[in-house]
């Protein structure tokens, strides 16, 4: 190879992998420090220091940053390749908020043991945030340019459905050639999420009529009786084979045991693998009518996250990722997830891959941990993806 010939792609990827392994100790320490900075969704004030730390690290690799305050949340941090505002981008999405209340780190301090880092919020998803910082550091240190301008968005409200960040994510996805969502991989095997279900939430409200349960029960109309019927009818809509699930997860009914219940309510979680399935089960739920004499039934709610389906663009991006994984000696498996993320919304507008963050187990559980060896591999994989050539524009 002469000095004027470009370096083979495989050599660039090998250098990324070697860099990541050489920085394993720094990677582990960085993640530990992020976990020690608590950022519960419900405490917006905790994000100021965290986002400033992250912004400083992203500026160090040449990105411009903007801290956008929230109205009722901790807002978001954005970072992007400077000077290319009108270009097509590659979008990296993460979130800084965790489900753990303030003080959890004091009660359960994070620690590194052998090849794992255990701590609240480590997997979901400060491991993913560590991954993007170190992937960009690798490219910067190795003088390897991303093939497209990089735009990173880190929110503080993903755990509550991204009420304030969703519209911005959608706007950026419309400009994106591809989207990488740094949610945790699926299970200790590290499966990448290539599809996600739509998620809906419905509230069923039943109005009846109160009466004394001992003296004149015939004068009442029991909302609790109707609720029992409705719960049974809702659960009958679950079809495991098709991927549709309906779960009545929370109920409230009545005043006291000696009163015929004048009211009842049920909160219902619904998942569906496709738009068509979501529309069908939504119609079934809305068609429910009260059958207990004297009661009335109303239904509110709907689907808040569309499905991330295996579209042509999503399949093409997944094939690219698998190819890069092969070059790095990584065997990557895909899976479908019943949960939702910002990837559901981004995938409506650009090829998207999700569960591209840290590998481990126990998200939202007390034993939450990150596999540090796998995190090193995921750093090199993300760096390789950001360096890889853009997807063709005719993928749909």
C-alpha positions as CSV (number, residue, x, y, z in Angstrom):
1,X,0.0,0.0,0.0
2,X,1.4,3.4,-1.0
3,X,1.3,6.5,1.2
4,X,-1.4,8.0,-1.1
5,X,-3.8,5.0,-0.8
6,X,-6.6,5.1,1.8
7,X,-6.2,2.9,4.8
8,X,-8.4,-0.3,4.6
9,X,-11.6,-0.1,6.6
10,X,-10.7,-3.2,8.5
11,X,-7.5,-1.6,9.8
12,X,-9.5,1.5,11.0
13,X,-11.9,-0.8,12.8
14,X,-9.1,-2.8,14.4
15,X,-7.5,0.5,15.6
16,X,-10.8,1.5,17.2
17,X,-11.0,-1.8,19.0
18,X,-7.5,-1.6,20.2
19,X,-8.1,1.9,21.4
20,X,-11.2,0.8,23.3
21,X,-9.4,-2.0,25.1
22,X,-6.5,0.2,25.9
23,X,-8.9,2.6,27.6
24,X,-10.9,0.0,29.6
25,X,-9.8,1.4,33.0
26,X,-10.8,4.9,32.1
27,X,-14.1,3.7,30.7
28,X,-14.9,1.9,33.9
29,X,-14.0,4.9,36.1
30,X,-16.0,7.3,33.9
31,X,-19.1,5.2,34.2
32,X,-18.6,4.9,38.0
33,X,-18.5,8.7,38.2
34,X,-21.7,9.1,36.1
35,X,-23.5,6.6,38.3
36,X,-22.4,8.5,41.4
37,X,-24.1,11.7,40.0
38,X,-27.7,10.9,40.8
39,X,-30.3,12.1,38.3
40,X,-33.9,11.0,39.1
41,X,-36.5,12.0,36.6
42,X,-38.5,13.8,39.3
43,X,-35.6,15.9,40.5
44,X,-34.9,18.4,37.6
45,X,-32.3,20.3,39.7
46,X,-30.0,17.3,39.7
47,X,-29.3,17.5,35.9
48,X,-27.4,20.8,35.9
49,X,-24.1,19.4,37.1
50,X,-24.6,16.2,35.2
51,X,-25.2,17.9,31.9
52,X,-22.4,20.3,32.4
53,X,-20.0,17.4,33.0
54,X,-21.3,15.6,29.8
55,X,-21.2,18.8,27.8
56,X,-17.6,19.5,28.7
57,X,-16.6,16.0,27.6
58,X,-18.4,16.3,24.3
59,X,-16.8,19.7,23.7
60,X,-13.4,18.1,24.2
61,X,-14.0,15.9,21.2
62,X,-15.0,18.9,19.0
63,X,-18.8,19.1,19.3
64,X,-20.8,22.2,20.0
65,X,-23.3,21.9,22.9
66,X,-26.5,23.5,24.0
67,X,-28.2,23.0,27.4
68,X,-32.0,23.3,26.9
69,X,-33.9,23.8,30.1
70,X,-37.1,22.0,30.7
71,X,-40.5,23.4,31.8
72,X,-41.2,20.6,34.3
73,X,-38.3,18.3,33.7
74,X,-34.5,18.6,33.7
75,X,-34.5,19.6,30.1
76,X,-31.9,18.1,27.6
77,X,-28.4,18.4,26.4
78,X,-27.6,18.5,22.6
79,X,-24.2,18.3,21.0
80,X,-23.4,18.4,17.3
81,X,-20.6,18.6,14.7
82,X,-20.1,22.3,14.2
83,X,-20.5,24.2,10.9
84,X,-22.8,21.7,9.2
85,X,-26.2,22.7,10.4
86,X,-28.0,22.0,7.1
87,X,-26.4,18.6,6.4
88,X,-28.0,15.2,6.8
89,X,-27.0,13.9,10.2
90,X,-26.5,10.7,12.2
91,X,-28.4,10.9,15.4
92,X,-27.4,9.4,18.7
93,X,-30.1,9.3,21.4
94,X,-29.7,8.8,25.1
95,X,-31.3,9.7,28.4
96,X,-29.8,10.8,31.7
97,X,-32.8,10.2,34.0
98,X,-33.1,7.2,36.2
99,X,-35.9,5.6,38.1
100,X,-34.0,5.6,41.4
101,X,-34.8,8.2,44.1
102,X,-32.3,10.6,45.5
103,X,-30.2,8.9,48.2
104,X,-30.1,5.5,46.5
105,X,-26.4,5.9,45.8
106,X,-25.7,6.5,49.5
107,X,-27.8,3.5,50.5
108,X,-26.4,1.3,47.7
109,X,-23.0,2.6,46.6
110,X,-22.0,1.6,43.1
111,X,-18.9,-0.6,42.9
112,X,-16.7,-2.4,40.4
113,X,-16.2,-6.1,40.9
114,X,-14.2,-8.1,38.4
115,X,-15.8,-7.5,35.0
116,X,-19.0,-5.7,36.2
117,X,-20.0,-2.4,37.5
118,X,-23.1,-2.5,39.7
119,X,-25.1,0.5,40.6
120,X,-28.4,2.3,40.2
121,X,-28.8,3.7,36.7
122,X,-25.6,2.0,35.5
123,X,-27.3,0.0,32.8
124,X,-30.3,2.2,32.1
125,X,-28.6,4.1,30.8
126,X,-25.4,5.8,32.0
127,X,-23.5,2.9,30.4
128,X,-24.9,4.1,27.0
129,X,-23.8,7.7,27.7
130,X,-20.3,6.5,28.6
131,X,-20.3,4.5,25.3
132,X,-21.0,7.6,23.1
133,X,-18.4,9.7,24.9
134,X,-15.7,7.1,24.5
135,X,-16.7,6.2,20.9
136,X,-16.3,9.9,20.0
137,X,-13.0,10.1,21.9
138,X,-11.7,7.0,20.0
139,X,-12.5,8.7,16.6
140,X,-10.9,11.9,17.7
141,X,-7.8,10.3,19.1
142,X,-7.4,8.2,16.0
143,X,-8.1,11.2,13.6
144,X,-10.9,9.3,12.1
145,X,-13.8,11.4,10.9
146,X,-17.5,10.3,11.3
147,X,-18.9,9.9,7.8
148,X,-21.8,12.2,8.6
149,X,-22.2,15.0,11.1
150,X,-23.0,13.6,14.6
151,X,-25.9,15.0,16.6
152,X,-26.2,13.7,20.2
153,X,-29.4,14.3,22.2
154,X,-29.6,13.3,25.9
155,X,-32.9,13.8,27.6
156,X,-34.1,13.9,31.2
157,X,-37.6,12.6,30.7
158,X,-37.4,9.3,28.8
159,X,-38.5,7.3,31.9
160,X,-41.9,9.1,31.9
161,X,-42.5,8.9,28.1
162,X,-40.4,11.9,26.9
163,X,-43.2,14.5,27.1
164,X,-40.8,17.4,26.6
165,X,-38.1,15.9,24.4
166,X,-40.2,13.9,22.0
167,X,-40.9,16.7,19.5
168,X,-37.3,17.6,19.3
169,X,-36.3,13.9,18.7
170,X,-38.8,13.7,15.9
171,X,-37.5,16.9,14.3
172,X,-33.9,15.6,14.4
173,X,-34.9,12.1,13.1
174,X,-36.5,13.8,10.1
175,X,-32.9,15.0,9.2
176,X,-31.2,11.8,10.0
177,X,-29.6,9.2,7.7
178,X,-29.7,6.8,10.7
179,X,-30.4,6.8,14.4
180,X,-28.6,4.9,17.2
181,X,-30.5,4.6,20.5
182,X,-28.3,3.8,23.4
183,X,-30.9,2.0,25.5
184,X,-29.5,-1.1,27.2
185,X,-29.1,-4.2,25.1
186,X,-31.6,-7.0,25.8
187,X,-30.4,-9.3,28.6
188,X,-26.9,-10.5,29.6
189,X,-26.5,-11.9,26.0
190,X,-26.5,-8.3,24.7
191,X,-29.1,-8.7,22.0
192,X,-29.8,-5.6,20.0
193,X,-33.4,-4.4,19.7
194,X,-34.5,-4.4,16.1
195,X,-38.2,-3.9,16.8
196,X,-40.3,-2.6,19.6
197,X,-44.0,-2.7,20.3
198,X,-46.4,0.2,20.3
199,X,-47.4,1.1,23.8
200,X,-50.9,2.4,24.8
201,X,-52.5,3.5,28.1
202,X,-56.3,3.5,28.5
203,X,-58.4,4.5,31.5
204,X,-61.8,2.8,31.9
205,X,-64.2,4.8,34.2
206,X,-67.5,3.3,35.4
207,X,-70.3,5.2,37.0
208,X,-72.9,3.4,39.0
209,X,-75.3,4.3,41.8
210,X,-74.7,4.0,45.5
211,X,-77.1,2.3,47.8
212,X,-77.0,0.6,51.2
213,X,-75.7,-2.9,50.6
214,X,-77.9,-4.4,53.4
215,X,-81.1,-2.3,53.4
216,X,-81.8,-1.6,49.7
217,X,-79.1,-3.1,47.4
218,X,-81.7,-3.3,44.6
219,X,-81.7,0.5,44.5
220,X,-78.0,0.6,43.6
221,X,-76.0,-0.1,40.4
222,X,-72.6,-1.7,41.2
223,X,-69.7,-0.1,39.3
224,X,-67.5,-2.9,40.9
225,X,-69.7,-5.6,39.3
226,X,-69.3,-3.9,36.0
227,X,-65.6,-3.5,36.5
228,X,-65.2,-7.3,37.0
229,X,-66.9,-7.9,33.7
230,X,-64.8,-5.3,31.9
231,X,-61.5,-6.7,33.3
232,X,-62.4,-10.1,32.0
233,X,-63.3,-8.8,28.6
234,X,-60.1,-6.7,28.4
235,X,-57.8,-9.6,29.3
236,X,-59.5,-11.7,26.6
237,X,-58.1,-9.3,24.0
238,X,-54.5,-10.6,24.8
239,X,-53.2,-12.7,21.9
240,X,-49.7,-13.9,22.8
241,X,-49.2,-15.4,19.3
242,X,-49.8,-12.1,17.6
243,X,-47.9,-10.1,20.1
244,X,-50.9,-8.1,21.4
245,X,-51.1,-7.9,25.2
246,X,-53.7,-6.1,27.4
247,X,-53.1,-5.8,31.1
248,X,-55.4,-4.2,33.7
249,X,-52.6,-3.2,36.1
250,X,-54.4,-0.9,38.6
251,X,-58.0,-0.6,39.8
252,X,-60.0,1.5,42.2
253,X,-63.6,0.9,43.2
254,X,-66.3,1.8,45.7
255,X,-66.5,3.6,49.0
256,X,-66.8,0.9,51.6
257,X,-67.9,-2.7,51.9
258,X,-71.5,-1.9,53.0
259,X,-72.2,0.5,50.1
260,X,-73.0,-0.6,46.5
261,X,-70.1,0.9,44.6
262,X,-71.0,4.1,42.7
263,X,-67.8,4.3,40.8
264,X,-64.8,2.3,39.6
265,X,-61.7,2.8,37.5
266,X,-59.1,0.7,35.7
267,X,-55.7,1.6,34.3
268,X,-54.9,-0.5,31.3
269,X,-51.5,-1.1,29.6
270,X,-51.7,-2.3,26.0
271,X,-48.8,-3.4,23.7
272,X,-49.0,-4.2,19.9
273,X,-46.3,-5.1,17.4
274,X,-47.6,-3.1,14.4
275,X,-49.7,0.0,13.6
276,X,-52.5,-2.3,12.3
277,X,-52.6,-4.4,15.4
278,X,-52.6,-1.2,17.6
279,X,-55.5,0.2,15.7
280,X,-57.4,-3.1,15.9
281,X,-57.0,-3.6,19.6
282,X,-57.7,0.1,20.3
283,X,-61.0,-0.2,18.4
284,X,-61.9,-3.3,20.4
285,X,-61.3,-1.4,23.7
286,X,-63.3,1.6,22.6
287,X,-66.2,-0.6,21.6
288,X,-66.7,-1.8,25.1
289,X,-70.2,-1.0,26.6
290,X,-71.6,-1.4,30.1
291,X,-73.6,-4.6,30.6
292,X,-74.6,-4.1,34.3
293,X,-78.0,-2.4,34.5
294,X,-77.7,1.2,35.7
295,X,-74.0,1.6,35.0
296,X,-72.3,3.8,32.4
297,X,-68.8,3.2,31.0
298,X,-66.3,5.7,29.4
299,X,-62.9,5.1,28.0
300,X,-60.0,7.6,27.6
301,X,-56.5,7.3,26.4
302,X,-54.7,5.7,23.5
303,X,-51.4,4.7,22.1
304,X,-48.6,7.2,23.0
305,X,-45.7,5.4,21.3
306,X,-45.9,4.0,17.8
307,X,-44.3,0.6,17.0
308,X,-40.7,0.4,15.9
309,X,-41.3,-2.1,13.0
310,X,-38.7,-3.9,10.9
311,X,-39.0,-1.6,7.9
312,X,-36.7,-1.8,4.9
313,X,-34.5,1.0,6.4
314,X,-34.3,-0.6,9.8
315,X,-33.4,-3.9,8.3
316,X,-30.7,-2.3,6.2
317,X,-29.2,-0.5,9.2
318,X,-29.2,-3.8,11.2
319,X,-27.4,-5.6,8.4
320,X,-24.7,-2.8,8.4
321,X,-24.3,-3.2,12.1
322,X,-24.0,-6.9,11.9
323,X,-21.4,-6.6,9.2
324,X,-19.3,-4.2,11.3
325,X,-19.7,-6.5,14.2
326,X,-18.3,-9.4,12.2
327,X,-15.3,-7.2,11.3
328,X,-14.7,-6.6,15.0
329,X,-15.1,-10.2,15.8
330,X,-18.5,-9.7,17.5
331,X,-21.4,-12.0,17.0
332,X,-24.5,-9.8,17.3
333,X,-28.0,-11.0,17.7
334,X,-31.2,-9.1,17.3
335,X,-34.5,-9.3,19.2
336,X,-37.9,-7.8,19.4
337,X,-38.8,-5.9,22.6
338,X,-42.2,-5.4,24.3
339,X,-41.0,-2.2,25.9
340,X,-40.9,1.3,24.3
341,X,-38.3,4.0,24.0
342,X,-37.4,7.1,22.0
343,X,-36.5,4.7,19.2
344,X,-40.2,4.1,18.6
345,X,-40.7,7.7,17.6
346,X,-37.4,8.2,15.8
347,X,-38.0,5.0,13.7
348,X,-41.0,6.6,12.1
349,X,-38.7,9.0,10.2
350,X,-35.3,7.3,9.8
351,X,-33.6,3.9,10.0
352,X,-33.2,3.2,13.7
353,X,-31.5,0.6,15.8
354,X,-32.2,0.4,19.5
355,X,-30.8,-1.4,22.5
356,X,-27.4,-0.3,21.2
357,X,-26.1,0.7,24.6
358,X,-24.6,-1.2,27.5
359,X,-24.8,-5.0,28.1
360,X,-25.8,-6.2,31.5
361,X,-28.9,-7.0,33.5
362,X,-31.3,-5.8,36.1
363,X,-32.5,-2.4,34.7
364,X,-34.8,-0.8,37.3
365,X,-33.9,-3.5,39.8
366,X,-31.6,-3.5,42.8
367,X,-28.9,-5.7,41.1
368,X,-28.6,-3.5,38.0
369,X,-25.1,-3.9,36.5
370,X,-23.0,-3.4,33.4
371,X,-20.7,-5.9,31.8
372,X,-17.5,-3.9,31.4
373,X,-15.8,-6.1,28.9
374,X,-18.9,-6.0,26.7
375,X,-19.1,-2.2,27.1
376,X,-15.5,-1.9,25.7
377,X,-16.7,-3.9,22.6
378,X,-19.8,-1.7,22.3
379,X,-17.6,1.4,22.3
380,X,-15.7,0.2,19.3
381,X,-18.9,-0.9,17.6
382,X,-20.5,2.5,18.0
383,X,-17.3,4.2,16.8
384,X,-17.2,1.9,13.7
385,X,-20.9,2.7,13.0
386,X,-20.4,6.4,13.2
387,X,-17.3,6.1,10.9
388,X,-19.1,3.8,8.4
389,X,-20.5,5.3,5.1
390,X,-24.0,6.7,5.1
391,X,-27.0,4.5,4.2
392,X,-28.3,5.0,0.7
393,X,-31.2,7.4,0.5
394,X,-33.5,5.0,-1.4
395,X,-33.7,2.4,1.5
396,X,-37.5,2.8,1.8
